[in-house]
Amino acid sequence: MNGAVTTSDREDVPVDEEDGAAGVVDEAEAEVVEETGLEGAEVDEAGSEPEVGDLAGRERRWPRALPWAVAVVAIVAAGVFAVLWQRAGSAERERTAVSSTANHFLTALTNFKAATISTNVSQIRAFAVGDFASQVNQFFGPTTVTAIKSADVQSVGRVRAAFVEDIRGTTATVFGVVDETVTNRASAPRTEVLRVEVNLIHTSAGWKIDRVDILQSPNQGPLSGGG
């Protein structure tokens, strides 16, 4: 009987050990499941982070892109402003050139004297192109030059104003006002207000005088149309 009891006890031992082992395995598996569950949750959370990260990245990229957009707009605006400024500067330079040419021409036209009349006429001709090249002969033809010399005529002109009325491409119009004082051997000095419309044309040599219209001239003198 002792052997049977011993045998029975020995048989119970594996069963208990097996049960114990099973219990240990179950606990280990539970721990693994718990750990696996946590890791899975962490994986899910980690997996969801890129989507949030992408959204945050987009939000961050917008503020970074804005300074570049502002810089591009500023560069374009600066370019447009530079072009407009250049055009305005070019137009102003043309206006100044037209006004300067008209002033010099009106000065030459109304300042002459008997002793230097040939040189004076040559200076006036230097401005002449087109119609005015023919008009010079009207203002200072041979008959007029002879009369200037005989009467010892002297004209002193002061340009009061030269208004640029219009500039269109290669043509321009200027309205001039000149105070002209004329003296000669036979009479006292006489001062007149000379009003002139001058048409200019742009050439390879700069602005030249294409036509001159005397709107109001002295009662007598070389610019009255005689000659």
Biotite code that builds the C-alpha atoms (Angstrom):
import biotite.structure as struc

atoms = struc.array([
    struc.Atom([0.000, 0.000, 0.000], chain_id="A", res_id=1, res_name="MET", atom_name="CA", element="C"),
    struc.Atom([2.801, 2.307, 0.676], chain_id="A", res_id=2, res_name="ASN", atom_name="CA", element="C"),
    struc.Atom([4.032, 1.705, -2.843], chain_id="A", res_id=3, res_name="GLY", atom_name="CA", element="C"),
    struc.Atom([0.572, 2.479, -4.212], chain_id="A", res_id=4, res_name="ALA", atom_name="CA", element="C"),
    struc.Atom([0.351, 5.579, -2.193], chain_id="A", res_id=5, res_name="VAL", atom_name="CA", element="C"),
    struc.Atom([3.771, 6.540, -3.288], chain_id="A", res_id=6, res_name="THR", atom_name="CA", element="C"),
    struc.Atom([2.901, 5.801, -6.866], chain_id="A", res_id=7, res_name="THR", atom_name="CA", element="C"),
    struc.Atom([-0.312, 7.819, -6.551], chain_id="A", res_id=8, res_name="SER", atom_name="CA", element="C"),
    struc.Atom([1.569, 10.650, -5.028], chain_id="A", res_id=9, res_name="ASP", atom_name="CA", element="C"),
    struc.Atom([4.082, 10.487, -7.826], chain_id="A", res_id=10, res_name="ARG", atom_name="CA", element="C"),
    struc.Atom([1.316, 10.550, -10.402], chain_id="A", res_id=11, res_name="GLU", atom_name="CA", element="C"),
    struc.Atom([-0.246, 13.558, -8.713], chain_id="A", res_id=12, res_name="ASP", atom_name="CA", element="C"),
    struc.Atom([2.967, 15.439, -8.868], chain_id="A", res_id=13, res_name="VAL", atom_name="CA", element="C"),
    struc.Atom([3.118, 15.734, -12.692], chain_id="A", res_id=14, res_name="PRO", atom_name="CA", element="C"),
    struc.Atom([-0.500, 16.770, -12.741], chain_id="A", res_id=15, res_name="VAL", atom_name="CA", element="C"),
    struc.Atom([0.158, 19.505, -10.220], chain_id="A", res_id=16, res_name="ASP", atom_name="CA", element="C"),
    struc.Atom([3.304, 20.519, -12.022], chain_id="A", res_id=17, res_name="GLU", atom_name="CA", element="C"),
    struc.Atom([1.429, 20.511, -15.295], chain_id="A", res_id=18, res_name="GLU", atom_name="CA", element="C"),
    struc.Atom([-1.284, 22.643, -13.825], chain_id="A", res_id=19, res_name="ASP", atom_name="CA", element="C"),
    struc.Atom([1.292, 24.888, -12.304], chain_id="A", res_id=20, res_name="GLY", atom_name="CA", element="C"),
    struc.Atom([3.087, 25.138, -15.568], chain_id="A", res_id=21, res_name="ALA", atom_name="CA", element="C"),
    struc.Atom([-0.138, 25.888, -17.298], chain_id="A", res_id=22, res_name="ALA", atom_name="CA", element="C"),
    struc.Atom([-0.846, 28.611, -14.794], chain_id="A", res_id=23, res_name="GLY", atom_name="CA", element="C"),
    struc.Atom([2.549, 30.112, -15.326], chain_id="A", res_id=24, res_name="VAL", atom_name="CA", element="C"),
    struc.Atom([2.083, 29.999, -19.079], chain_id="A", res_id=25, res_name="VAL", atom_name="CA", element="C"),
    struc.Atom([-1.304, 31.637, -18.819], chain_id="A", res_id=26, res_name="ASP", atom_name="CA", element="C"),
    struc.Atom([0.102, 34.461, -16.753], chain_id="A", res_id=27, res_name="GLU", atom_name="CA", element="C"),
    struc.Atom([2.989, 34.926, -19.205], chain_id="A", res_id=28, res_name="ALA", atom_name="CA", element="C"),
    struc.Atom([0.604, 34.923, -22.127], chain_id="A", res_id=29, res_name="GLU", atom_name="CA", element="C"),
    struc.Atom([-1.565, 37.497, -20.388], chain_id="A", res_id=30, res_name="ALA", atom_name="CA", element="C"),
    struc.Atom([1.431, 39.682, -19.835], chain_id="A", res_id=31, res_name="GLU", atom_name="CA", element="C"),
    struc.Atom([2.408, 39.269, -23.470], chain_id="A", res_id=32, res_name="VAL", atom_name="CA", element="C"),
    struc.Atom([-1.124, 40.107, -24.564], chain_id="A", res_id=33, res_name="VAL", atom_name="CA", element="C"),
    struc.Atom([-1.171, 43.129, -22.330], chain_id="A", res_id=34, res_name="GLU", atom_name="CA", element="C"),
    struc.Atom([2.218, 44.230, -23.635], chain_id="A", res_id=35, res_name="GLU", atom_name="CA", element="C"),
    struc.Atom([1.138, 43.488, -27.187], chain_id="A", res_id=36, res_name="THR", atom_name="CA", element="C"),
    struc.Atom([-2.017, 45.480, -26.665], chain_id="A", res_id=37, res_name="GLY", atom_name="CA", element="C"),
    struc.Atom([-0.033, 48.419, -25.384], chain_id="A", res_id=38, res_name="LEU", atom_name="CA", element="C"),
    struc.Atom([2.417, 48.177, -28.198], chain_id="A", res_id=39, res_name="GLU", atom_name="CA", element="C"),
    struc.Atom([-0.470, 47.997, -30.657], chain_id="A", res_id=40, res_name="GLY", atom_name="CA", element="C"),
    struc.Atom([-1.974, 51.075, -29.115], chain_id="A", res_id=41, res_name="ALA", atom_name="CA", element="C"),
    struc.Atom([1.347, 52.788, -29.316], chain_id="A", res_id=42, res_name="GLU", atom_name="CA", element="C"),
    struc.Atom([1.676, 51.719, -32.931], chain_id="A", res_id=43, res_name="VAL", atom_name="CA", element="C"),
    struc.Atom([-1.769, 53.063, -33.662], chain_id="A", res_id=44, res_name="ASP", atom_name="CA", element="C"),
    struc.Atom([-0.920, 56.310, -32.001], chain_id="A", res_id=45, res_name="GLU", atom_name="CA", element="C"),
    struc.Atom([2.394, 56.426, -33.808], chain_id="A", res_id=46, res_name="ALA", atom_name="CA", element="C"),
    struc.Atom([0.635, 55.603, -37.039], chain_id="A", res_id=47, res_name="GLY", atom_name="CA", element="C"),
    struc.Atom([-1.775, 58.460, -36.555], chain_id="A", res_id=48, res_name="SER", atom_name="CA", element="C"),
    struc.Atom([0.992, 60.976, -35.787], chain_id="A", res_id=49, res_name="GLU", atom_name="CA", element="C"),
    struc.Atom([2.148, 61.441, -39.420], chain_id="A", res_id=50, res_name="PRO", atom_name="CA", element="C"),
    struc.Atom([-1.322, 62.632, -40.405], chain_id="A", res_id=51, res_name="GLU", atom_name="CA", element="C"),
    struc.Atom([-1.324, 65.211, -37.626], chain_id="A", res_id=52, res_name="VAL", atom_name="CA", element="C"),
    struc.Atom([2.298, 65.987, -38.434], chain_id="A", res_id=53, res_name="GLY", atom_name="CA", element="C"),
    struc.Atom([1.442, 66.530, -42.095], chain_id="A", res_id=54, res_name="ASP", atom_name="CA", element="C"),
    struc.Atom([-1.340, 68.922, -41.142], chain_id="A", res_id=55, res_name="LEU", atom_name="CA", element="C"),
    struc.Atom([0.941, 70.784, -38.781], chain_id="A", res_id=56, res_name="ALA", atom_name="CA", element="C"),
    struc.Atom([3.629, 70.799, -41.464], chain_id="A", res_id=57, res_name="GLY", atom_name="CA", element="C"),
    struc.Atom([1.207, 72.370, -43.932], chain_id="A", res_id=58, res_name="ARG", atom_name="CA", element="C"),
    struc.Atom([0.267, 74.968, -41.348], chain_id="A", res_id=59, res_name="GLU", atom_name="CA", element="C"),
    struc.Atom([3.934, 75.710, -40.802], chain_id="A", res_id=60, res_name="ARG", atom_name="CA", element="C"),
    struc.Atom([4.685, 75.903, -44.516], chain_id="A", res_id=61, res_name="ARG", atom_name="CA", element="C"),
    struc.Atom([2.059, 78.612, -45.111], chain_id="A", res_id=62, res_name="TRP", atom_name="CA", element="C"),
    struc.Atom([3.702, 81.169, -42.777], chain_id="A", res_id=63, res_name="PRO", atom_name="CA", element="C"),
    struc.Atom([7.076, 80.350, -44.307], chain_id="A", res_id=64, res_name="ARG", atom_name="CA", element="C"),
    struc.Atom([5.694, 80.780, -47.832], chain_id="A", res_id=65, res_name="ALA", atom_name="CA", element="C"),
    struc.Atom([4.114, 84.148, -47.088], chain_id="A", res_id=66, res_name="LEU", atom_name="CA", element="C"),
    struc.Atom([7.399, 86.105, -46.776], chain_id="A", res_id=67, res_name="PRO", atom_name="CA", element="C"),
    struc.Atom([8.488, 84.716, -50.149], chain_id="A", res_id=68, res_name="TRP", atom_name="CA", element="C"),
    struc.Atom([5.190, 85.735, -51.729], chain_id="A", res_id=69, res_name="ALA", atom_name="CA", element="C"),
    struc.Atom([5.525, 89.214, -50.257], chain_id="A", res_id=70, res_name="VAL", atom_name="CA", element="C"),
    struc.Atom([9.093, 89.417, -51.554], chain_id="A", res_id=71, res_name="ALA", atom_name="CA", element="C"),
    struc.Atom([7.999, 88.426, -55.069], chain_id="A", res_id=72, res_name="VAL", atom_name="CA", element="C"),
    struc.Atom([5.201, 91.015, -55.046], chain_id="A", res_id=73, res_name="VAL", atom_name="CA", element="C"),
    struc.Atom([7.664, 93.646, -53.811], chain_id="A", res_id=74, res_name="ALA", atom_name="CA", element="C"),
    struc.Atom([10.135, 92.789, -56.590], chain_id="A", res_id=75, res_name="ILE", atom_name="CA", element="C"),
    struc.Atom([7.431, 92.962, -59.266], chain_id="A", res_id=76, res_name="VAL", atom_name="CA", element="C"),
    struc.Atom([6.148, 96.263, -57.867], chain_id="A", res_id=77, res_name="ALA", atom_name="CA", element="C"),
    struc.Atom([9.683, 97.639, -57.824], chain_id="A", res_id=78, res_name="ALA", atom_name="CA", element="C"),
    struc.Atom([10.159, 96.605, -61.445], chain_id="A", res_id=79, res_name="GLY", atom_name="CA", element="C"),
    struc.Atom([6.917, 98.286, -62.525], chain_id="A", res_id=80, res_name="VAL", atom_name="CA", element="C"),
    struc.Atom([7.837, 101.401, -60.579], chain_id="A", res_id=81, res_name="PHE", atom_name="CA", element="C"),
    struc.Atom([11.288, 101.465, -62.196], chain_id="A", res_id=82, res_name="ALA", atom_name="CA", element="C"),
    struc.Atom([9.768, 101.232, -65.685], chain_id="A", res_id=83, res_name="VAL", atom_name="CA", element="C"),
    struc.Atom([7.259, 103.992, -64.940], chain_id="A", res_id=84, res_name="LEU", atom_name="CA", element="C"),
    struc.Atom([9.987, 106.119, -63.379], chain_id="A", res_id=85, res_name="TRP", atom_name="CA", element="C"),
    struc.Atom([12.203, 105.609, -66.419], chain_id="A", res_id=86, res_name="GLN", atom_name="CA", element="C"),
    struc.Atom([9.380, 106.574, -68.768], chain_id="A", res_id=87, res_name="ARG", atom_name="CA", element="C"),
    struc.Atom([8.545, 109.632, -66.706], chain_id="A", res_id=88, res_name="ALA", atom_name="CA", element="C"),
    struc.Atom([12.216, 110.611, -66.625], chain_id="A", res_id=89, res_name="GLY", atom_name="CA", element="C"),
    struc.Atom([12.540, 110.122, -70.376], chain_id="A", res_id=90, res_name="SER", atom_name="CA", element="C"),
    struc.Atom([9.441, 112.256, -71.043], chain_id="A", res_id=91, res_name="ALA", atom_name="CA", element="C"),
    struc.Atom([10.755, 114.975, -68.751], chain_id="A", res_id=92, res_name="GLU", atom_name="CA", element="C"),
    struc.Atom([14.147, 114.952, -70.485], chain_id="A", res_id=93, res_name="ARG", atom_name="CA", element="C"),
    struc.Atom([12.464, 115.313, -73.872], chain_id="A", res_id=94, res_name="GLU", atom_name="CA", element="C"),
    struc.Atom([10.380, 118.191, -72.559], chain_id="A", res_id=95, res_name="ARG", atom_name="CA", element="C"),
    struc.Atom([13.483, 119.903, -71.210], chain_id="A", res_id=96, res_name="THR", atom_name="CA", element="C"),
    struc.Atom([15.319, 119.413, -74.518], chain_id="A", res_id=97, res_name="ALA", atom_name="CA", element="C"),
    struc.Atom([12.408, 120.874, -76.513], chain_id="A", res_id=98, res_name="VAL", atom_name="CA", element="C"),
    struc.Atom([12.112, 123.866, -74.198], chain_id="A", res_id=99, res_name="SER", atom_name="CA", element="C"),
    struc.Atom([15.870, 124.481, -74.274], chain_id="A", res_id=100, res_name="SER", atom_name="CA", element="C"),
    struc.Atom([16.028, 124.322, -78.082], chain_id="A", res_id=101, res_name="THR", atom_name="CA", element="C"),
    struc.Atom([13.087, 126.710, -78.424], chain_id="A", res_id=102, res_name="ALA", atom_name="CA", element="C"),
    struc.Atom([14.657, 129.161, -75.970], chain_id="A", res_id=103, res_name="ASN", atom_name="CA", element="C"),
    struc.Atom([17.996, 129.164, -77.797], chain_id="A", res_id=104, res_name="HIS", atom_name="CA", element="C"),
    struc.Atom([16.275, 129.540, -81.135], chain_id="A", res_id=105, res_name="PHE", atom_name="CA", element="C"),
    struc.Atom([14.083, 132.463, -80.052], chain_id="A", res_id=106, res_name="LEU", atom_name="CA", element="C"),
    struc.Atom([17.145, 134.137, -78.569], chain_id="A", res_id=107, res_name="THR", atom_name="CA", element="C"),
    struc.Atom([19.038, 133.768, -81.845], chain_id="A", res_id=108, res_name="ALA", atom_name="CA", element="C"),
    struc.Atom([16.015, 134.914, -83.861], chain_id="A", res_id=109, res_name="LEU", atom_name="CA", element="C"),
    struc.Atom([15.597, 138.178, -81.952], chain_id="A", res_id=110, res_name="THR", atom_name="CA", element="C"),
    struc.Atom([19.196, 139.113, -81.231], chain_id="A", res_id=111, res_name="ASN", atom_name="CA", element="C"),
    struc.Atom([21.126, 140.500, -84.160], chain_id="A", res_id=112, res_name="PHE", atom_name="CA", element="C"),
    struc.Atom([22.724, 143.728, -85.408], chain_id="A", res_id=113, res_name="LYS", atom_name="CA", element="C"),
    struc.Atom([23.980, 145.272, -88.633], chain_id="A", res_id=114, res_name="ALA", atom_name="CA", element="C"),
    struc.Atom([27.658, 144.638, -87.953], chain_id="A", res_id=115, res_name="ALA", atom_name="CA", element="C"),
    struc.Atom([27.208, 140.882, -87.433], chain_id="A", res_id=116, res_name="THR", atom_name="CA", element="C"),
    struc.Atom([24.039, 140.171, -89.414], chain_id="A", res_id=117, res_name="ILE", atom_name="CA", element="C"),
    struc.Atom([25.640, 137.546, -91.680], chain_id="A", res_id=118, res_name="SER", atom_name="CA", element="C"),
    struc.Atom([26.879, 135.560, -88.670], chain_id="A", res_id=119, res_name="THR", atom_name="CA", element="C"),
    struc.Atom([23.531, 136.034, -86.937], chain_id="A", res_id=120, res_name="ASN", atom_name="CA", element="C"),
    struc.Atom([21.630, 134.654, -89.927], chain_id="A", res_id=121, res_name="VAL", atom_name="CA", element="C"),
    struc.Atom([23.987, 131.658, -90.087], chain_id="A", res_id=122, res_name="SER", atom_name="CA", element="C"),
    struc.Atom([23.249, 130.916, -86.425], chain_id="A", res_id=123, res_name="GLN", atom_name="CA", element="C"),
    struc.Atom([19.525, 131.056, -87.115], chain_id="A", res_id=124, res_name="ILE", atom_name="CA", element="C"),
    struc.Atom([19.901, 128.771, -90.138], chain_id="A", res_id=125, res_name="ARG", atom_name="CA", element="C"),
    struc.Atom([21.627, 126.183, -87.910], chain_id="A", res_id=126, res_name="ALA", atom_name="CA", element="C"),
    struc.Atom([18.243, 125.548, -86.253], chain_id="A", res_id=127, res_name="PHE", atom_name="CA", element="C"),
    struc.Atom([16.348, 125.291, -89.547], chain_id="A", res_id=128, res_name="ALA", atom_name="CA", element="C"),
    struc.Atom([14.945, 122.184, -91.225], chain_id="A", res_id=129, res_name="VAL", atom_name="CA", element="C"),
    struc.Atom([11.895, 121.585, -93.395], chain_id="A", res_id=130, res_name="GLY", atom_name="CA", element="C"),
    struc.Atom([9.626, 124.567, -93.898], chain_id="A", res_id=131, res_name="ASP", atom_name="CA", element="C"),
    struc.Atom([11.670, 126.856, -91.700], chain_id="A", res_id=132, res_name="PHE", atom_name="CA", element="C"),
    struc.Atom([14.723, 126.440, -93.935], chain_id="A", res_id=133, res_name="ALA", atom_name="CA", element="C"),
    struc.Atom([12.631, 128.332, -96.503], chain_id="A", res_id=134, res_name="SER", atom_name="CA", element="C"),
    struc.Atom([11.147, 130.716, -93.944], chain_id="A", res_id=135, res_name="GLN", atom_name="CA", element="C"),
    struc.Atom([14.591, 132.012, -93.019], chain_id="A", res_id=136, res_name="VAL", atom_name="CA", element="C"),
    struc.Atom([14.705, 133.646, -96.437], chain_id="A", res_id=137, res_name="ASN", atom_name="CA", element="C"),
    struc.Atom([11.406, 135.341, -95.641], chain_id="A", res_id=138, res_name="GLN", atom_name="CA", element="C"),
    struc.Atom([12.616, 136.734, -92.317], chain_id="A", res_id=139, res_name="PHE", atom_name="CA", element="C"),
    struc.Atom([16.199, 137.423, -93.404], chain_id="A", res_id=140, res_name="PHE", atom_name="CA", element="C"),
    struc.Atom([16.238, 137.547, -97.171], chain_id="A", res_id=141, res_name="GLY", atom_name="CA", element="C"),
    struc.Atom([18.783, 139.631, -99.129], chain_id="A", res_id=142, res_name="PRO", atom_name="CA", element="C"),
    struc.Atom([16.541, 142.715, -99.155], chain_id="A", res_id=143, res_name="THR", atom_name="CA", element="C"),
    struc.Atom([16.016, 142.545, -95.400], chain_id="A", res_id=144, res_name="THR", atom_name="CA", element="C"),
    struc.Atom([19.734, 142.062, -94.702], chain_id="A", res_id=145, res_name="VAL", atom_name="CA", element="C"),
    struc.Atom([20.578, 145.075, -96.866], chain_id="A", res_id=146, res_name="THR", atom_name="CA", element="C"),
    struc.Atom([17.986, 147.191, -95.042], chain_id="A", res_id=147, res_name="ALA", atom_name="CA", element="C"),
    struc.Atom([19.369, 146.124, -91.653], chain_id="A", res_id=148, res_name="ILE", atom_name="CA", element="C"),
    struc.Atom([22.860, 147.181, -92.662], chain_id="A", res_id=149, res_name="LYS", atom_name="CA", element="C"),
    struc.Atom([21.771, 150.491, -94.190], chain_id="A", res_id=150, res_name="SER", atom_name="CA", element="C"),
    struc.Atom([19.680, 151.531, -91.199], chain_id="A", res_id=151, res_name="ALA", atom_name="CA", element="C"),
    struc.Atom([22.149, 150.144, -88.674], chain_id="A", res_id=152, res_name="ASP", atom_name="CA", element="C"),
    struc.Atom([19.380, 148.095, -87.073], chain_id="A", res_id=153, res_name="VAL", atom_name="CA", element="C"),
    struc.Atom([19.967, 146.314, -83.810], chain_id="A", res_id=154, res_name="GLN", atom_name="CA", element="C"),
    struc.Atom([17.521, 143.926, -82.161], chain_id="A", res_id=155, res_name="SER", atom_name="CA", element="C"),
    struc.Atom([17.780, 142.780, -78.546], chain_id="A", res_id=156, res_name="VAL", atom_name="CA", element="C"),
    struc.Atom([15.398, 140.029, -77.520], chain_id="A", res_id=157, res_name="GLY", atom_name="CA", element="C"),
    struc.Atom([14.655, 138.559, -74.107], chain_id="A", res_id=158, res_name="ARG", atom_name="CA", element="C"),
    struc.Atom([12.667, 135.346, -73.988], chain_id="A", res_id=159, res_name="VAL", atom_name="CA", element="C"),
    struc.Atom([9.959, 135.870, -71.417], chain_id="A", res_id=160, res_name="ARG", atom_name="CA", element="C"),
    struc.Atom([8.545, 132.342, -71.679], chain_id="A", res_id=161, res_name="ALA", atom_name="CA", element="C"),
    struc.Atom([8.590, 129.247, -73.871], chain_id="A", res_id=162, res_name="ALA", atom_name="CA", element="C"),
    struc.Atom([5.653, 126.946, -73.130], chain_id="A", res_id=163, res_name="PHE", atom_name="CA", element="C"),
    struc.Atom([5.866, 123.392, -74.404], chain_id="A", res_id=164, res_name="VAL", atom_name="CA", element="C"),
    struc.Atom([2.349, 122.840, -75.711], chain_id="A", res_id=165, res_name="GLU", atom_name="CA", element="C"),
    struc.Atom([2.686, 119.339, -77.085], chain_id="A", res_id=166, res_name="ASP", atom_name="CA", element="C"),
    struc.Atom([5.173, 116.534, -77.721], chain_id="A", res_id=167, res_name="ILE", atom_name="CA", element="C"),
    struc.Atom([4.127, 113.649, -79.930], chain_id="A", res_id=168, res_name="ARG", atom_name="CA", element="C"),
    struc.Atom([6.858, 111.268, -80.865], chain_id="A", res_id=169, res_name="GLY", atom_name="CA", element="C"),
    struc.Atom([9.310, 113.192, -83.016], chain_id="A", res_id=170, res_name="THR", atom_name="CA", element="C"),
    struc.Atom([7.301, 116.428, -83.211], chain_id="A", res_id=171, res_name="THR", atom_name="CA", element="C"),
    struc.Atom([6.669, 119.184, -80.692], chain_id="A", res_id=172, res_name="ALA", atom_name="CA", element="C"),
    struc.Atom([5.007, 122.579, -80.441], chain_id="A", res_id=173, res_name="THR", atom_name="CA", element="C"),
    struc.Atom([6.172, 125.512, -78.316], chain_id="A", res_id=174, res_name="VAL", atom_name="CA", element="C"),
    struc.Atom([4.510, 128.860, -77.724], chain_id="A", res_id=175, res_name="PHE", atom_name="CA", element="C"),
    struc.Atom([7.042, 131.601, -77.082], chain_id="A", res_id=176, res_name="GLY", atom_name="CA", element="C"),
    struc.Atom([6.764, 135.138, -75.751], chain_id="A", res_id=177, res_name="VAL", atom_name="CA", element="C"),
    struc.Atom([9.698, 137.458, -76.388], chain_id="A", res_id=178, res_name="VAL", atom_name="CA", element="C"),
    struc.Atom([10.285, 141.081, -75.422], chain_id="A", res_id=179, res_name="ASP", atom_name="CA", element="C"),
    struc.Atom([12.121, 142.592, -78.379], chain_id="A", res_id=180, res_name="GLU", atom_name="CA", element="C"),
    struc.Atom([13.703, 146.034, -78.464], chain_id="A", res_id=181, res_name="THR", atom_name="CA", element="C"),
    struc.Atom([14.690, 147.337, -81.902], chain_id="A", res_id=182, res_name="VAL", atom_name="CA", element="C"),
    struc.Atom([16.838, 150.430, -82.541], chain_id="A", res_id=183, res_name="THR", atom_name="CA", element="C"),
    struc.Atom([18.054, 152.025, -85.743], chain_id="A", res_id=184, res_name="ASN", atom_name="CA", element="C"),
    struc.Atom([19.782, 155.180, -86.963], chain_id="A", res_id=185, res_name="ARG", atom_name="CA", element="C"),
    struc.Atom([16.570, 157.033, -87.808], chain_id="A", res_id=186, res_name="ALA", atom_name="CA", element="C"),
    struc.Atom([14.293, 156.391, -84.820], chain_id="A", res_id=187, res_name="SER", atom_name="CA", element="C"),
    struc.Atom([14.191, 155.895, -81.064], chain_id="A", res_id=188, res_name="ALA", atom_name="CA", element="C"),
    struc.Atom([14.288, 152.406, -79.582], chain_id="A", res_id=189, res_name="PRO", atom_name="CA", element="C"),
    struc.Atom([11.002, 150.567, -79.832], chain_id="A", res_id=190, res_name="ARG", atom_name="CA", element="C"),
    struc.Atom([9.982, 147.627, -77.628], chain_id="A", res_id=191, res_name="THR", atom_name="CA", element="C"),
    struc.Atom([7.411, 145.098, -78.790], chain_id="A", res_id=192, res_name="GLU", atom_name="CA", element="C"),
    struc.Atom([6.031, 141.837, -77.443], chain_id="A", res_id=193, res_name="VAL", atom_name="CA", element="C"),
    struc.Atom([6.641, 139.096, -79.981], chain_id="A", res_id=194, res_name="LEU", atom_name="CA", element="C"),
    struc.Atom([4.399, 136.040, -79.768], chain_id="A", res_id=195, res_name="ARG", atom_name="CA", element="C"),
    struc.Atom([5.571, 133.042, -81.749], chain_id="A", res_id=196, res_name="VAL", atom_name="CA", element="C"),
    struc.Atom([4.441, 129.470, -82.278], chain_id="A", res_id=197, res_name="GLU", atom_name="CA", element="C"),
    struc.Atom([7.356, 127.187, -83.021], chain_id="A", res_id=198, res_name="VAL", atom_name="CA", element="C"),
    struc.Atom([7.046, 123.689, -84.482], chain_id="A", res_id=199, res_name="ASN", atom_name="CA", element="C"),
    struc.Atom([9.976, 121.396, -83.819], chain_id="A", res_id=200, res_name="LEU", atom_name="CA", element="C"),
    struc.Atom([11.003, 118.027, -85.209], chain_id="A", res_id=201, res_name="ILE", atom_name="CA", element="C"),
    struc.Atom([13.466, 115.539, -83.753], chain_id="A", res_id=202, res_name="HIS", atom_name="CA", element="C"),
    struc.Atom([16.380, 114.655, -86.006], chain_id="A", res_id=203, res_name="THR", atom_name="CA", element="C"),
    struc.Atom([19.619, 112.703, -85.677], chain_id="A", res_id=204, res_name="SER", atom_name="CA", element="C"),
    struc.Atom([21.199, 116.001, -84.609], chain_id="A", res_id=205, res_name="ALA", atom_name="CA", element="C"),
    struc.Atom([18.558, 116.660, -81.936], chain_id="A", res_id=206, res_name="GLY", atom_name="CA", element="C"),
    struc.Atom([15.521, 118.930, -81.975], chain_id="A", res_id=207, res_name="TRP", atom_name="CA", element="C"),
    struc.Atom([15.332, 121.378, -84.879], chain_id="A", res_id=208, res_name="LYS", atom_name="CA", element="C"),
    struc.Atom([12.894, 124.112, -85.948], chain_id="A", res_id=209, res_name="ILE", atom_name="CA", element="C"),
    struc.Atom([10.503, 122.971, -88.657], chain_id="A", res_id=210, res_name="ASP", atom_name="CA", element="C"),
    struc.Atom([8.166, 125.965, -88.819], chain_id="A", res_id=211, res_name="ARG", atom_name="CA", element="C"),
    struc.Atom([7.702, 129.392, -87.204], chain_id="A", res_id=212, res_name="VAL", atom_name="CA", element="C"),
    struc.Atom([4.443, 131.347, -87.092], chain_id="A", res_id=213, res_name="ASP", atom_name="CA", element="C"),
    struc.Atom([4.594, 134.976, -85.930], chain_id="A", res_id=214, res_name="ILE", atom_name="CA", element="C"),
    struc.Atom([1.305, 135.535, -84.122], chain_id="A", res_id=215, res_name="LEU", atom_name="CA", element="C"),
    struc.Atom([2.081, 139.148, -83.204], chain_id="A", res_id=216, res_name="GLN", atom_name="CA", element="C"),
    struc.Atom([5.046, 141.066, -84.521], chain_id="A", res_id=217, res_name="SER", atom_name="CA", element="C"),
    struc.Atom([6.397, 144.611, -84.303], chain_id="A", res_id=218, res_name="PRO", atom_name="CA", element="C"),
    struc.Atom([4.785, 147.171, -86.608], chain_id="A", res_id=219, res_name="ASN", atom_name="CA", element="C"),
    struc.Atom([8.093, 147.600, -88.396], chain_id="A", res_id=220, res_name="GLN", atom_name="CA", element="C"),
    struc.Atom([11.268, 145.596, -88.452], chain_id="A", res_id=221, res_name="GLY", atom_name="CA", element="C"),
    struc.Atom([12.831, 142.466, -89.895], chain_id="A", res_id=222, res_name="PRO", atom_name="CA", element="C"),
    struc.Atom([10.295, 140.118, -88.316], chain_id="A", res_id=223, res_name="LEU", atom_name="CA", element="C"),
    struc.Atom([7.291, 141.933, -89.732], chain_id="A", res_id=224, res_name="SER", atom_name="CA", element="C"),
    struc.Atom([7.428, 139.736, -92.836], chain_id="A", res_id=225, res_name="GLY", atom_name="CA", element="C"),
    struc.Atom([9.239, 142.177, -95.117], chain_id="A", res_id=226, res_name="GLY", atom_name="CA", element="C"),
    struc.Atom([12.196, 141.178, -97.260], chain_id="A", res_id=227, res_name="GLY", atom_name="CA", element="C"),
])
